[in-house]
Amino acid sequence: MMETLISIRQLVTQFGTQRVHDGLNLDIYRGEVLGIVGGSGSGKSVLLRTILGLDHAYSGEIHFSGQALTHMPADDFARLKRDWGVMFQRGALFSSLSVGDNIQFPLREFSALSAEECRELMYVRLEMVGLERAVADKFPAQLSGGMVKRVALARALVLDPIVLFLDEPTSGLDPVSAEEFDQLIGTLHRNLKLTVVMVTHDLDSLFSTCDRIAMLVDKQVVVGTLRQLLANPHPQIQQYFSGGRARVLLRGN
């Protein structure tokens, strides 16, 4: 029996009169890699931002490790979020800070480690994501897109999170870099026993990395393994997985 880490019940989100999710239910299991997919405008990023507390739900409940996040006092929510690592789509690095200072930023804000301990842990995380120590002295503007992603991932991992949230982790990467990043996520997931929640448009990432897929359709969500979704007769699901790129990938699985 899988343990539920994040539970979402009857979630409704809307902006003005536009309803994005309407009674959405989703369980995210501890230790899995869950891919969140859907067509443009289906509410993938809104769902992620609502879980993270960056957008507010109109109604419904979100629980993390049995704790209700909805209406949780801000101080309690901030402490709880130290168990979360987040990598945003474009990295969201501080342009005025070096790579090393970017990675150490959460440690200086939320830990009691000494400056030396913060620096050493930063180097450990750099190496963990496949970057050399010398990168710590560079600034974000001096990095390639793939390196920015890896630095952002190192920062997301620096507080030893329980769950890692990834927003379009391979967007903007060439196919080789994207495949290497997928392999890195898989390695970190296994070695660190992470739960990974990944919003993606990348079908390669979806097929190679995710244990289950949550597809947003009709303002709700359909969840299952790849095989289960392929067998689902819903026209939007069939259309999503029947395109030319999907067929090529499926032939190799």
Backbone bond lengths (Angstrom), bond angles and torsions (degrees), N, CA, C in turn:
res aa  C-N    CA-C-N  psi(-1)  N-CA   C-N-CA  omega(-1)  CA-C   N-CA-C  phi
1 M - - - 1.461 - - 1.531 109.18 -
2 M 1.326 117.22 123.04 1.453 121.64 -178.38 1.522 110.32 -75.03
3 E 1.336 115.55 140.94 1.464 120.21 177.25 1.522 109.54 -86.14
4 T 1.331 116.54 129.40 1.459 120.88 178.51 1.521 109.49 -80.53
5 L 1.331 116.51 122.26 1.457 121.48 177.93 1.526 111.07 -92.27
6 I 1.328 116.11 -43.93 1.467 121.70 178.83 1.521 108.09 -124.89
7 S 1.314 115.78 128.19 1.460 121.38 -179.56 1.524 108.89 -122.66
8 I 1.319 116.11 126.94 1.466 121.89 179.32 1.524 107.20 -119.32
9 R 1.327 115.68 127.05 1.453 120.34 -176.04 1.527 111.48 -130.95
10 Q 1.353 114.22 124.20 1.465 122.44 174.04 1.530 111.82 53.02
11 L 1.327 115.41 43.28 1.459 120.12 -177.50 1.529 111.02 -73.83
12 V 1.314 115.02 129.43 1.461 122.19 173.92 1.525 107.18 -123.24
13 T 1.337 116.14 124.66 1.460 120.90 173.13 1.520 108.23 -125.36
14 Q 1.304 115.68 142.58 1.459 118.82 176.94 1.513 109.81 -156.91
15 F 1.340 114.29 155.95 1.452 122.55 177.34 1.520 106.82 -124.03
16 G 1.327 115.57 110.21 1.454 119.12 -171.68 1.518 109.20 65.05
17 T 1.315 115.91 -123.80 1.473 119.91 178.29 1.526 112.28 -95.79
18 Q 1.331 117.08 -2.55 1.463 120.17 -177.75 1.525 109.94 -87.26
19 R 1.324 116.55 113.28 1.453 121.95 179.49 1.529 108.98 -90.07
20 V 1.326 116.28 127.27 1.458 121.72 -177.00 1.524 110.73 -96.64
21 H 1.328 117.18 -48.39 1.464 123.61 176.13 1.520 107.88 -122.37
22 D 1.316 115.85 141.30 1.462 119.79 -175.20 1.528 109.65 -137.16
23 G 1.345 116.11 91.17 1.455 120.64 179.96 1.510 113.08 77.51
24 L 1.327 117.15 36.30 1.470 122.08 -176.66 1.531 110.40 -75.56
25 N 1.343 116.07 134.25 1.465 123.30 176.82 1.526 108.84 -123.28
26 L 1.336 116.22 134.06 1.464 119.92 -178.67 1.521 109.47 -156.36
27 D 1.335 116.69 132.89 1.456 122.83 170.88 1.522 108.60 -111.56
28 I 1.327 116.48 131.46 1.457 122.84 175.54 1.520 107.05 -111.46
29 Y 1.333 116.65 123.24 1.455 121.38 -173.02 1.529 111.95 -89.36
30 R 1.315 115.27 145.31 1.452 120.77 177.06 1.542 110.20 -62.16
31 G 1.316 115.83 129.47 1.452 121.44 176.04 1.515 116.31 89.31
32 E 1.326 118.45 -2.58 1.458 119.67 -179.45 1.530 111.41 -94.33
33 V 1.335 115.03 165.52 1.458 121.99 167.09 1.523 106.58 -108.96
34 L 1.324 116.04 113.45 1.460 121.66 -178.82 1.515 109.19 -108.33
35 G 1.327 116.51 124.26 1.451 121.67 175.27 1.515 110.37 -96.60
36 I 1.325 117.15 131.71 1.459 122.67 176.66 1.522 108.15 -106.67
37 V 1.332 115.93 120.82 1.453 120.75 -176.21 1.525 109.34 -131.88
38 G 1.323 114.94 172.87 1.458 121.12 178.73 1.509 109.40 157.48
39 G 1.308 115.82 165.77 1.451 120.82 179.01 1.516 111.94 -69.04
40 S 1.315 115.63 167.36 1.460 120.54 178.01 1.532 109.56 -58.62
41 G 1.323 115.98 133.02 1.458 120.63 179.44 1.512 114.61 82.95
42 S 1.342 117.19 5.54 1.469 119.42 -178.18 1.520 112.77 -79.92
43 G 1.348 117.40 -13.49 1.456 119.72 174.65 1.511 115.17 102.48
44 K 1.339 118.10 24.32 1.462 120.72 179.91 1.533 111.53 -63.12
45 S 1.332 115.28 -52.82 1.461 118.80 -178.41 1.517 111.85 -68.04
46 V 1.325 116.42 -33.68 1.465 119.50 177.27 1.519 110.46 -63.57
47 L 1.329 116.61 -40.84 1.466 120.12 177.82 1.521 110.57 -61.96
48 L 1.329 116.98 -45.82 1.457 120.35 179.26 1.525 110.88 -62.00
49 R 1.324 116.96 -45.82 1.459 120.41 -178.85 1.528 111.73 -65.78
50 T 1.318 117.04 -30.42 1.462 119.88 178.71 1.524 110.35 -72.00
51 I 1.322 117.01 -41.16 1.467 119.93 175.53 1.523 109.97 -59.31
52 L 1.329 116.51 -41.31 1.469 121.64 -176.92 1.527 112.66 -76.40
53 G 1.326 117.02 -8.60 1.455 119.85 -179.26 1.517 113.85 83.54
54 L 1.336 117.74 9.56 1.459 121.06 178.69 1.530 111.52 -81.70
55 D 1.328 116.83 -29.49 1.466 122.71 169.86 1.522 107.57 -116.01
56 H 1.325 115.99 150.34 1.459 120.54 -177.69 1.527 110.50 -100.74
57 A 1.313 115.51 135.96 1.464 120.75 177.08 1.529 109.91 -72.23
58 Y 1.322 116.03 143.53 1.460 120.69 173.31 1.525 109.41 -70.66
59 S 1.328 116.35 -40.78 1.463 121.96 174.43 1.519 108.44 -160.82
60 G 1.322 115.55 171.57 1.451 121.13 -178.99 1.526 111.28 105.97
61 E 1.316 115.94 177.76 1.461 122.07 -175.25 1.525 110.76 -130.85
62 I 1.335 116.02 141.79 1.459 123.15 172.22 1.519 107.27 -126.93
63 H 1.341 116.54 126.98 1.465 122.02 178.25 1.523 109.39 -118.73
64 F 1.322 115.88 140.42 1.462 122.93 174.23 1.525 107.91 -124.24
65 S 1.331 116.35 119.73 1.472 121.90 -176.53 1.527 111.05 50.45
66 G 1.332 115.46 40.72 1.457 120.80 176.76 1.506 114.87 82.23
67 Q 1.326 118.33 -3.72 1.465 121.43 -179.46 1.523 109.66 -98.23
68 A 1.320 116.11 131.05 1.462 121.24 -179.75 1.524 109.59 -75.04
69 L 1.337 116.85 121.22 1.459 120.90 179.89 1.519 111.90 -82.88
70 T 1.328 116.01 -30.20 1.455 120.15 -178.25 1.520 109.41 -64.74
71 H 1.324 115.86 125.63 1.473 123.34 179.34 1.526 112.94 68.27
72 M 1.342 118.32 13.53 1.465 120.20 174.71 1.522 109.15 -67.43
73 P 1.330 118.61 137.06 1.469 120.54 176.63 1.524 111.19 -54.46
74 A 1.326 115.52 145.51 1.464 120.91 -173.12 1.523 112.34 -58.38
75 D 1.327 118.19 -40.51 1.463 120.77 -178.81 1.529 111.21 -65.04
76 D 1.335 116.16 -40.79 1.467 120.31 178.28 1.525 110.69 -65.90
77 F 1.329 115.92 -40.76 1.464 120.45 179.63 1.530 110.04 -63.96
78 A 1.330 117.54 -41.20 1.460 121.13 -179.64 1.527 110.79 -63.16
79 R 1.334 117.07 -39.95 1.469 119.64 178.44 1.519 111.13 -66.76
80 L 1.329 116.23 -40.88 1.459 120.27 -179.11 1.525 111.05 -64.50
81 K 1.330 116.90 -36.82 1.463 120.49 -176.25 1.519 113.45 -71.03
82 R 1.333 117.19 -5.39 1.466 118.93 173.47 1.521 111.39 -68.40
83 D 1.339 116.32 -15.94 1.468 121.02 175.81 1.523 111.85 -86.51
84 W 1.331 117.31 4.10 1.457 121.79 -177.80 1.518 110.55 -113.34
85 G 1.310 115.97 139.28 1.454 121.34 169.56 1.518 108.12 -113.58
86 V 1.321 116.83 135.98 1.465 121.02 -176.44 1.518 109.78 -129.59
87 M 1.326 115.73 128.24 1.456 121.28 173.08 1.522 108.17 -117.93
88 F 1.329 115.53 112.18 1.455 120.11 -178.84 1.525 110.91 -80.87
89 Q 1.330 115.53 163.63 1.456 121.51 -169.90 1.527 112.82 -56.37
90 R 1.306 117.76 -44.01 1.467 120.51 -177.41 1.529 112.19 -102.36
91 G 1.314 115.82 16.48 1.456 120.33 176.01 1.504 114.36 90.63
92 A 1.362 117.05 -42.15 1.466 122.88 179.92 1.525 111.67 55.27
93 L 1.337 116.75 37.75 1.451 120.26 175.41 1.531 109.77 -76.62
94 F 1.328 116.16 151.98 1.465 121.33 175.96 1.525 107.92 -79.28
95 S 1.330 116.21 115.25 1.465 120.30 -173.06 1.525 112.60 -65.29
96 S 1.338 117.34 -26.22 1.462 120.86 -177.15 1.520 113.21 -86.01
97 L 1.343 116.94 -5.81 1.453 121.30 -179.24 1.526 110.38 -107.13
98 S 1.311 116.29 147.61 1.457 120.39 174.40 1.527 109.79 -66.69
99 V 1.322 115.85 166.79 1.465 120.88 176.57 1.526 110.18 -56.60
100 G 1.319 116.11 -46.22 1.456 119.81 -179.43 1.513 112.58 -59.63
101 D 1.332 116.63 -43.26 1.465 119.98 -179.88 1.521 111.05 -70.41
102 N 1.334 117.66 -33.98 1.467 120.10 175.34 1.522 110.98 -59.57
103 I 1.321 116.46 -45.69 1.461 120.15 -177.32 1.528 111.20 -69.71
104 Q 1.331 116.27 -35.92 1.463 120.26 -178.63 1.533 113.36 -78.29
105 F 1.310 117.28 -13.54 1.462 120.35 -174.41 1.538 113.01 -52.73
106 P 1.362 119.90 -49.61 1.469 118.69 178.69 1.523 112.97 -62.68
107 L 1.324 117.48 -33.70 1.464 120.58 179.35 1.518 110.81 -64.64
108 R 1.319 116.60 -41.98 1.463 120.39 -179.35 1.521 111.90 -70.19
109 E 1.335 115.81 -28.54 1.464 119.89 -179.87 1.525 112.36 -81.90
110 F 1.337 116.82 -36.86 1.472 119.53 -165.74 1.530 114.89 -124.22
111 S 1.327 118.01 4.72 1.467 118.78 179.36 1.524 109.86 -128.37
112 A 1.317 114.81 165.01 1.467 121.16 178.32 1.526 111.00 -103.86
113 L 1.319 117.80 19.56 1.459 121.62 -179.04 1.525 111.02 -69.70
114 S 1.308 115.10 150.90 1.462 120.39 176.24 1.529 109.95 -72.43
115 A 1.324 116.14 166.15 1.464 120.62 179.08 1.524 111.00 -58.89
116 E 1.325 117.04 -40.15 1.462 120.90 179.39 1.526 111.49 -65.90
117 E 1.333 115.95 -42.36 1.464 120.38 178.45 1.528 110.91 -63.98
118 C 1.332 116.97 -40.85 1.471 120.81 177.75 1.522 110.44 -61.78
119 R 1.328 116.35 -42.57 1.460 120.36 -178.66 1.524 111.18 -65.59
120 E 1.315 117.43 -43.45 1.461 120.35 -179.62 1.522 111.75 -66.27
121 L 1.331 116.23 -39.06 1.464 119.23 178.29 1.521 110.68 -67.35
122 M 1.327 116.37 -35.25 1.463 120.25 175.87 1.517 110.87 -59.57
123 Y 1.349 116.37 -44.19 1.467 119.50 179.73 1.534 111.09 -64.56
124 V 1.322 116.55 -38.46 1.470 120.26 177.45 1.517 110.66 -59.50
125 R 1.338 116.54 -44.54 1.466 119.97 -178.99 1.528 111.29 -68.93
126 L 1.326 117.50 -36.50 1.464 119.69 175.72 1.522 110.79 -58.03
127 E 1.318 115.63 -48.59 1.459 119.84 -179.66 1.521 111.06 -65.74
128 M 1.319 117.09 -33.50 1.460 121.49 -179.74 1.530 111.51 -61.96
129 V 1.338 116.55 -33.70 1.471 119.37 -179.43 1.526 112.07 -96.98
130 G 1.333 116.44 12.48 1.457 119.85 172.52 1.509 115.81 85.30
131 L 1.343 118.13 24.52 1.462 121.49 179.05 1.525 109.87 -115.22
132 E 1.330 116.08 148.37 1.458 121.34 179.55 1.525 110.70 -78.58
133 R 1.328 115.54 157.30 1.463 121.12 -178.77 1.529 112.31 -59.41
134 A 1.317 117.27 -31.90 1.463 120.98 -177.46 1.524 112.42 -62.31
135 V 1.334 117.02 -22.88 1.472 120.79 179.90 1.532 110.30 -63.74
136 A 1.332 118.13 -24.71 1.461 121.56 -177.16 1.524 112.21 -57.27
137 D 1.337 118.60 -28.41 1.467 121.90 -176.55 1.521 112.91 -87.48
138 K 1.322 117.39 -7.57 1.464 120.45 -179.95 1.529 110.75 -82.30
139 F 1.340 115.71 167.36 1.455 122.02 175.78 1.529 108.76 -110.78
140 P 1.340 117.47 155.55 1.469 119.65 -175.78 1.527 114.25 -50.89
141 A 1.332 118.11 -36.75 1.465 120.76 -178.39 1.522 112.59 -65.19
142 Q 1.332 117.22 -17.20 1.458 121.19 -178.88 1.529 112.39 -91.76
143 L 1.324 117.28 0.37 1.455 121.57 -173.81 1.523 111.61 -102.52
144 S 1.325 115.43 152.64 1.468 120.65 170.14 1.524 109.21 -73.78
145 G 1.323 115.79 167.86 1.462 119.51 178.92 1.519 112.40 -60.03
146 G 1.332 116.08 -40.95 1.453 119.61 179.31 1.516 112.60 -65.52
147 M 1.330 117.25 -37.16 1.463 120.85 178.39 1.528 110.90 -68.44
148 V 1.328 116.68 -38.41 1.471 119.85 176.17 1.519 110.34 -58.02
149 K 1.333 116.21 -43.50 1.469 120.54 179.05 1.528 110.43 -60.22
150 R 1.323 116.62 -43.57 1.463 120.27 -177.31 1.532 111.41 -68.64
151 V 1.315 116.71 -38.42 1.466 119.52 176.56 1.528 110.13 -64.50
152 A 1.330 116.43 -43.44 1.461 119.97 178.21 1.527 110.93 -61.72
153 L 1.333 116.17 -36.40 1.459 120.33 177.65 1.526 110.56 -68.01
154 A 1.339 116.79 -41.67 1.470 120.33 177.25 1.522 110.59 -59.26
155 R 1.331 117.15 -42.44 1.475 120.37 178.34 1.519 110.56 -64.67
156 A 1.337 117.05 -39.45 1.467 120.33 -179.75 1.528 111.68 -64.66
157 L 1.332 116.86 -25.97 1.463 121.32 -176.37 1.524 113.79 -94.92
158 V 1.330 117.81 -6.27 1.456 120.37 -166.82 1.524 113.36 -67.53
159 L 1.339 118.36 -25.51 1.461 121.24 179.64 1.530 112.44 -96.60
160 D 1.334 117.37 15.98 1.467 122.16 179.79 1.524 111.97 54.94
161 P 1.328 117.65 62.53 1.470 120.18 -175.48 1.521 112.63 -71.01
162 I 1.322 114.62 158.81 1.462 121.86 172.49 1.526 109.86 -81.63
163 V 1.335 115.06 -38.23 1.463 120.64 -176.30 1.522 108.54 -129.13
164 L 1.324 115.64 141.38 1.456 122.80 -179.70 1.524 108.72 -117.16
165 F 1.337 115.83 122.26 1.462 122.12 178.14 1.530 108.58 -103.00
166 L 1.327 116.03 127.58 1.458 122.09 -177.96 1.525 109.31 -123.36
167 D 1.331 116.57 125.42 1.460 121.05 178.09 1.522 108.60 -106.81
168 E 1.328 116.12 107.19 1.465 123.24 179.45 1.538 110.86 49.66
169 P 1.326 118.26 60.17 1.466 120.64 -172.66 1.516 115.41 -63.70
170 T 1.339 118.47 -25.42 1.467 119.45 -177.49 1.524 113.11 -107.54
171 S 1.333 117.60 6.38 1.466 118.82 -179.41 1.528 109.69 -64.12
172 G 1.322 115.81 138.16 1.456 121.09 178.60 1.503 115.09 82.34
173 L 1.330 118.31 -0.64 1.458 121.00 179.75 1.527 110.36 -96.83
174 D 1.311 115.72 148.23 1.463 119.33 174.01 1.531 108.84 -70.48
175 P 1.344 118.32 163.10 1.469 120.36 -174.19 1.522 114.17 -56.35
176 V 1.331 118.05 -38.82 1.465 119.89 -179.62 1.518 110.88 -67.34
177 S 1.337 116.73 -46.17 1.463 120.91 179.37 1.521 111.05 -64.30
178 A 1.336 116.35 -38.22 1.466 119.75 179.19 1.523 111.21 -64.37
179 E 1.343 116.68 -41.97 1.463 119.91 178.40 1.530 110.86 -64.51
180 E 1.325 117.02 -40.76 1.464 120.55 178.19 1.529 110.49 -63.53
181 F 1.324 116.72 -38.04 1.465 120.13 179.96 1.524 110.40 -68.54
182 D 1.321 117.48 -40.42 1.463 121.12 175.00 1.526 110.75 -57.84
183 Q 1.327 116.38 -44.58 1.465 120.76 179.62 1.520 110.62 -63.74
184 L 1.335 117.06 -38.22 1.460 121.13 177.84 1.521 110.85 -63.14
185 I 1.329 117.15 -44.64 1.464 120.65 178.58 1.523 110.26 -60.74
186 G 1.320 116.25 -42.92 1.462 119.71 178.87 1.520 112.23 -62.12
187 T 1.318 116.87 -42.19 1.466 121.11 179.37 1.521 111.19 -64.80
188 L 1.339 116.94 -45.81 1.464 120.65 179.41 1.521 111.20 -63.91
189 H 1.325 116.65 -39.31 1.461 121.13 178.80 1.517 110.39 -59.58
190 R 1.313 116.56 -46.31 1.465 120.37 -178.91 1.525 112.05 -69.61
191 N 1.325 116.90 -47.36 1.463 120.69 -173.05 1.528 113.07 -73.02
192 L 1.324 116.94 -34.80 1.462 120.90 -176.27 1.526 112.67 -99.54
193 K 1.346 117.09 -0.03 1.466 121.43 179.74 1.527 111.57 56.57
194 L 1.316 115.44 43.07 1.465 121.35 -176.46 1.521 111.81 -83.45
195 T 1.314 115.11 153.11 1.456 121.82 160.32 1.524 106.25 -95.55
196 V 1.332 117.43 131.30 1.460 121.37 -176.56 1.522 109.33 -122.16
197 V 1.325 115.69 128.49 1.468 122.60 175.37 1.519 106.40 -117.72
198 M 1.317 116.28 117.99 1.457 121.09 -169.10 1.531 111.30 -128.27
199 V 1.336 116.13 116.72 1.461 121.38 169.96 1.525 107.02 -84.69
200 T 1.313 117.03 127.72 1.463 119.04 -176.31 1.519 112.05 -151.77
201 H 1.335 114.98 150.63 1.462 122.30 166.64 1.525 110.42 -104.82
202 D 1.321 116.18 -6.69 1.461 121.76 -171.41 1.530 109.90 -83.44
203 L 1.318 116.63 108.51 1.463 120.33 -177.56 1.522 112.06 -66.22
204 D 1.340 116.88 -32.10 1.464 119.11 175.71 1.524 110.33 -59.99
205 S 1.341 116.88 -46.22 1.466 121.28 178.56 1.515 110.63 -61.12
206 L 1.309 114.96 -42.12 1.463 120.72 -178.30 1.517 110.99 -60.21
207 F 1.320 116.55 -46.35 1.461 121.07 -174.80 1.531 112.15 -76.62
208 S 1.330 117.20 -34.48 1.465 119.57 -172.79 1.522 113.58 -90.62
209 T 1.334 118.15 -21.68 1.461 120.59 -168.77 1.521 114.34 -114.82
210 C 1.337 117.84 -33.74 1.471 120.66 -167.00 1.528 112.81 -88.43
211 D 1.333 115.67 139.12 1.466 122.01 172.92 1.523 110.78 -78.87
212 R 1.333 115.32 -41.47 1.466 120.76 177.60 1.521 108.86 -136.15
213 I 1.328 114.07 163.00 1.462 120.99 -178.77 1.519 108.02 -127.25
214 A 1.336 115.47 132.81 1.462 121.42 174.07 1.521 107.40 -111.06
215 M 1.333 115.94 112.73 1.462 120.08 -177.99 1.513 110.20 -106.22
216 L 1.328 115.55 127.47 1.456 121.49 -179.45 1.525 109.37 -85.37
217 V 1.317 114.66 118.50 1.464 121.78 176.71 1.521 108.61 -142.62
218 D 1.314 116.25 142.33 1.471 121.87 175.91 1.528 111.64 54.02
219 K 1.347 116.55 37.01 1.469 123.34 176.29 1.524 113.18 66.96
220 Q 1.339 115.88 12.48 1.454 121.14 175.16 1.527 107.85 -131.29
221 V 1.320 118.13 -161.07 1.457 119.57 -175.11 1.526 110.16 -139.24
222 V 1.320 115.39 139.85 1.461 122.58 173.24 1.523 106.97 -113.13
223 V 1.327 117.44 125.89 1.462 121.87 -172.25 1.521 110.44 -121.13
224 G 1.314 116.51 139.76 1.456 120.34 175.32 1.512 110.85 177.28
225 T 1.311 115.56 -179.83 1.460 120.06 171.83 1.532 108.55 -72.13
226 L 1.306 115.61 170.60 1.463 119.63 177.68 1.525 110.86 -57.06
227 R 1.321 116.92 -45.65 1.469 119.96 -179.56 1.524 111.42 -61.57
228 Q 1.327 116.64 -39.99 1.453 119.87 -179.85 1.526 111.47 -65.57
229 L 1.316 117.43 -39.91 1.460 119.40 178.78 1.524 111.35 -70.01
230 L 1.326 116.83 -36.67 1.462 119.27 178.14 1.526 111.56 -63.12
231 A 1.333 115.97 -28.05 1.465 120.29 179.71 1.517 112.65 -87.53
232 N 1.336 117.14 -6.38 1.466 120.35 -178.51 1.530 109.77 -77.04
233 P 1.336 118.49 127.89 1.460 119.83 -174.57 1.529 114.98 -79.55
234 H 1.324 118.60 -3.20 1.464 120.34 -177.72 1.532 108.69 -54.68
235 P 1.342 118.31 128.94 1.471 120.45 -173.85 1.525 113.98 -60.58
236 Q 1.342 117.98 -35.94 1.468 119.17 179.78 1.526 111.11 -67.97
237 I 1.327 116.71 -36.78 1.462 120.26 178.39 1.517 110.19 -68.31
238 Q 1.330 116.60 -44.25 1.454 119.91 178.81 1.521 111.51 -62.46
239 Q 1.325 116.77 -40.03 1.462 120.30 179.32 1.524 110.95 -65.37
240 Y 1.330 116.50 -40.44 1.467 121.30 -177.63 1.523 110.82 -62.28
241 F 1.335 116.12 -41.07 1.455 120.00 -175.12 1.528 113.78 -99.31
242 S 1.328 117.77 10.02 1.463 118.81 -179.32 1.516 113.03 -112.42
243 G 1.353 117.01 3.83 1.458 120.32 177.96 1.521 111.12 -67.68
244 G 1.324 115.60 169.31 1.454 120.46 -176.84 1.513 113.51 -58.95
245 R 1.352 117.23 -44.28 1.462 120.17 -178.99 1.521 110.49 -63.94
246 A 1.332 116.69 -40.71 1.450 119.99 -179.52 1.526 111.05 -65.60
247 R 1.315 116.94 -40.25 1.471 119.88 -178.46 1.525 110.77 -63.50
248 V 1.341 116.96 -40.09 1.462 120.51 178.17 1.513 110.90 -60.97
249 L 1.337 116.29 -44.40 1.452 120.85 -179.26 1.526 111.11 -66.89
250 L 1.307 116.62 -41.48 1.466 120.58 -177.44 1.523 111.24 -65.65
251 R 1.314 117.84 -31.75 1.466 119.67 178.56 1.526 111.41 -64.18
252 G 1.340 115.87 -24.72 1.463 118.82 179.47 1.505 113.51 -90.94
253 N 1.338 117.72 4.43 1.470 121.02 -178.40 1.517 110.66 -115.85
